[in-house]
């Protein structure tokens, strides 16, 4: 069977997935996952699709079939959340989401009977939690991650609140989204099939804007208004869940409410312990060692084990403990501050703000540069970039720090790109 898969459209689909910054490490387990999610005919067709959003007309020309037939295939894939359809100025475009956060999660965000979700959960668990390659590639390469942590708003002091920008507040994402959908938490759904799920709320996965609209349209998410969305956020706060959302400033497409025991990113953080699988918030807890009683509540609640208890070095109480923070792995979520009943923890701003990409295009370009995949965005022979698309991509590059501009130029080895960057620098100096 594996020999057959290696020679089939599934291998071509894997190659297509790996042209995007968030790829999927080849594996026999991945082959089995893809055979459950796509027919071989679909795999062959999807492998031909461009990286950037495309229309049904574009797909019909790539696939060399009639527009109506291509439209039916695209809509069928979108109905299963293998593709996301996007309303762009009255024109429907389609995009293949990455595996994570993307069609892996979408396949488990509701109870469905067209696939065996227990078998799929077991495959996901083996691929994500037992094999290391995919998770390492996803979370340890590059400085810019797909997701970021939203600070736990209930523990913000008046001073803190002054420094929190709107895009850093989960509540503000809910208030300003064009669409909001609620689905079953992929992580806890998967772990439930494995007999490892916790008792945290499950119907609390939030999608917004274009992604939310598409998932609501096909029944993968339940549409909710702002009021219910804020109520669910309060429920997530009360359940001590971490808000882990899309790493952009504009039009955030998802916020997961994550527990430390089921979330892939939190498990990865504890497993490898030397990196942040998601970009942190702009805060970090500060411990008042004088008032800390060493109760351990902050240790118990920390999803990535950044808090530990160490000796208080009290000569009169040799067994006394106090909290200690590993700043290198702290997410800055603020759950520990909520748990502390002695007022021995407070949030303080990081000395340097964490940079959040403007939008999905900005993040994709930066991630591609950091992961050595920029050439796939520029020279995608299935896209045949228009001047407008190329100009937009180069516009993002020209706004990057000089070090990342150099990385970009090395990857594409383009004198045209070097000339554009030099021209921009000369223009800025005039």
Residue pairs with C-beta under 8 A, 6 or more apart in sequence:
2 28
2 31
5 11
5 28
5 31
5 35
6 31
8 40
8 43
8 44
9 40
9 41
9 43
9 44
9 45
9 47
10 31
10 34
10 35
10 38
10 40
10 43
11 26
12 43
12 44
12 47
13 34
13 38
13 43
13 44
13 46
13 47
14 24
14 26
14 30
14 31
14 34
15 47
16 46
16 47
16 48
16 49
16 96
17 23
17 24
17 98
17 99
18 24
18 26
19 51
19 373
19 376
19 380
20 51
20 98
20 364
20 373
20 376
21 98
21 142
21 364
21 367
21 368
21 370
21 371
21 373
22 98
22 99
22 100
22 102
22 138
22 146
22 367
23 98
23 99
23 137
24 30
24 99
24 134
25 131
25 133
25 134
25 137
27 127
27 131
27 133
27 134
29 123
29 126
29 127
29 131
30 127
30 134
32 123
33 104
33 120
33 123
33 124
33 127
34 43
36 115
36 116
36 119
36 120
36 123
37 80
37 82
37 103
37 107
37 115
37 120
38 46
38 82
42 73
42 77
42 82
45 63
45 73
46 77
46 82
46 83
46 96
48 62
48 63
48 382
49 59
49 62
49 94
49 96
49 382
50 58
50 62
50 380
50 382
50 383
51 376
51 377
51 380
51 382
51 383
52 95
52 377
52 380
52 383
52 389
53 86
53 88
53 93
53 94
53 95
54 62
54 93
54 94
54 95
54 383
55 91
55 92
55 93
55 94
56 67
56 70
56 71
56 74
56 92
56 94
57 67
59 70
59 73
59 74
59 94
60 66
60 67
60 69
60 70
60 71
62 382
63 70
63 73
74 83
74 85
74 94
75 85
77 83
77 94
78 84
78 85
78 94
78 214
78 218
79 218
80 107
80 114
80 218
81 103
81 106
81 107
81 109
81 214
81 215
81 218
81 220
82 96
82 103
82 106
83 94
83 95
83 96
83 97
84 94
84 95
84 97
84 210
84 211
84 214
84 215
85 92
85 93
85 94
85 214
85 217
86 92
86 93
86 94
86 95
86 210
86 214
87 93
87 210
87 213
96 103
97 103
97 106
97 211
98 146
100 138
100 146
100 264
101 146
101 147
101 246
101 254
101 256
104 124
104 186
105 186
105 205
106 186
106 215
106 220
107 115
107 117
107 120
108 117
108 120
108 121
108 124
108 184
108 186
108 189
108 190
109 183
109 184
109 185
109 186
109 189
109 205
109 215
109 220
109 221
110 183
110 184
110 219
110 220
110 221
111 117
111 184
117 189
117 193
118 193
121 189
121 190
121 191
121 192
121 193
121 194
122 193
122 194
124 190
125 190
125 191
125 194
127 134
128 134
128 135
128 264
129 135
129 264
129 267
135 264
135 268
135 271
136 272
138 146
138 268
138 277
139 145
139 265
139 268
139 272
139 275
139 277
139 278
140 272
140 275
140 277
141 370
141 371
142 367
142 370
142 371
143 370
144 247
144 279
144 357
144 363
144 366
144 367
144 370
145 247
145 276
145 277
145 278
145 279
146 246
146 247
146 278
146 363
146 367
147 244
147 245
147 246
147 247
147 256
147 265
147 277
147 278
147 279
148 244
148 245
148 246
148 247
148 278
148 279
148 280
148 281
148 354
148 356
149 242
149 243
149 244
149 278
149 279
149 280
149 281
149 331
149 332
149 333
150 168
150 169
150 170
150 173
150 243
150 244
150 245
150 255
150 281
150 333
151 160
151 164
151 168
151 169
151 281
151 282
151 283
151 332
151 333
151 334
151 347
152 237
152 242
152 243
152 333
152 334
152 335
152 337
152 338
153 164
153 169
153 170
153 171
153 237
154 237
154 338
155 334
155 337
155 338
155 347
156 164
156 334
156 347
157 346
157 347
160 283
160 347
160 349
163 282
163 349
164 282
166 172
166 176
167 173
167 248
167 249
167 250
167 252
167 356
168 281
168 282
168 356
170 233
170 243
170 245
170 255
171 230
171 233
173 208
173 245
173 252
173 255
174 180
174 206
174 208
174 226
174 229
174 230
174 233
175 226
175 230
177 208
177 209
177 212
177 229
177 252
178 208
178 209
178 212
178 213
179 208
179 209
179 210
179 212
179 213
179 216
179 223
180 206
180 207
180 208
180 212
180 223
180 224
180 225
180 226
180 229
181 206
181 207
181 208
181 212
181 213
181 215
181 216
181 220
181 221
181 222
181 223
181 224
182 203
182 204
182 205
182 206
182 221
182 222
182 224
182 228
182 229
182 232
183 203
183 205
183 207
183 215
183 220
183 221
183 222
184 202
184 203
184 205
185 200
185 201
185 202
185 203
185 204
185 205
185 256
185 257
185 262
186 205
187 256
187 258
187 259
187 262
187 263
187 264
188 197
188 198
188 200
188 202
188 259
188 262
189 197
189 202
190 262
191 197
191 198
191 261
191 262
192 202
196 261
196 262
197 262
198 259
198 261
198 262
200 239
200 241
200 257
200 259
200 262
201 235
201 236
201 239
201 241
201 257
203 222
204 232
204 235
204 236
204 241
204 257
205 254
205 256
205 257
206 212
206 229
206 232
206 254
206 255
206 256
206 257
207 215
207 221
207 253
207 254
208 251
208 252
208 253
208 254
208 255
209 251
209 252
209 253
210 251
210 253
211 253
211 254
212 221
212 253
215 221
216 222
216 223
224 232
233 243
233 257
236 243
236 257
237 338
239 257
239 259
240 301
240 335
240 338
240 339
241 257
241 258
241 259
242 257
242 258
242 259
242 260
242 263
242 266
242 303
242 331
242 333
242 335
243 255
243 256
243 257
243 258
243 333
244 255
244 256
244 257
244 258
244 263
244 265
244 278
245 252
245 254
245 255
245 256
246 252
246 253
246 254
246 255
246 360
247 278
247 279
247 356
247 357
247 363
248 356
248 357
248 358
248 359
248 360
248 362
248 363
249 356
249 357
249 358
249 359
250 358
250 359
251 359
251 360
253 360
256 263
258 265
258 266
258 303
259 266
259 303
260 266
260 267
260 270
260 302
260 303
260 304
261 267
263 303
265 277
265 278
266 277
266 303
266 304
268 277
269 275
269 276
269 277
269 303
269 304
269 329
269 331
270 304
270 305
273 305
273 329
274 328
274 329
275 329
276 329
276 331
278 331
279 354
279 356
280 330
280 331
280 332
280 350
280 354
281 331
281 332
281 333
281 334
281 354
282 332
282 349
282 350
282 353
282 354
283 332
283 334
283 347
283 348
283 349
283 350
284 325
284 327
284 330
284 332
284 347
284 348
284 350
285 298
285 325
285 330
285 332
285 334
285 336
285 337
285 345
285 346
285 347
285 348
286 345
286 346
286 347
286 348
287 322
287 323
287 324
287 325
287 344
287 345
288 343
288 344
288 345
288 346
289 312
289 322
289 344
291 342
291 343
291 344
292 312
292 322
292 323
292 342
292 344
293 342
293 344
294 309
294 312
294 320
294 321
294 322
294 323
295 341
295 342
296 309
296 321
296 323
297 336
297 339
297 340
297 341
298 307
298 323
298 336
298 339
298 340
298 345
299 305
299 307
299 308
299 309
299 323
300 339
301 335
301 336
301 338
301 339
302 335
302 336
303 331
303 333
303 335
304 329
304 330
304 331
305 329
306 325
306 326
306 327
306 329
306 330
306 331
307 323
307 324
307 325
307 326
307 336
308 323
308 324
308 326
309 321
309 322
309 323
309 324
310 321
310 322
310 323
310 324
311 320
311 321
311 322
312 320
312 321
312 322
314 320
323 336
323 344
323 345
332 347
332 350
334 347
336 345
337 345
337 346
337 347
357 363
357 366
361 392
361 393
361 396
362 396
362 399
364 377
365 374
365 377
365 393
365 396
365 397
365 400
366 396
366 400
366 404
367 373
368 374
368 376
368 377
369 397
369 400
369 404
369 407
369 408
369 411
370 404
370 407
372 411
373 411
374 408
374 411
374 412
375 411
375 412
377 393
378 385
378 390
378 393
378 412
378 414
379 412
383 389
385 393
394 417
394 420
397 404
397 405
397 408
397 417
397 421
398 405
398 420
398 421
398 424
400 408
405 421
408 417
409 417
409 418
409 421
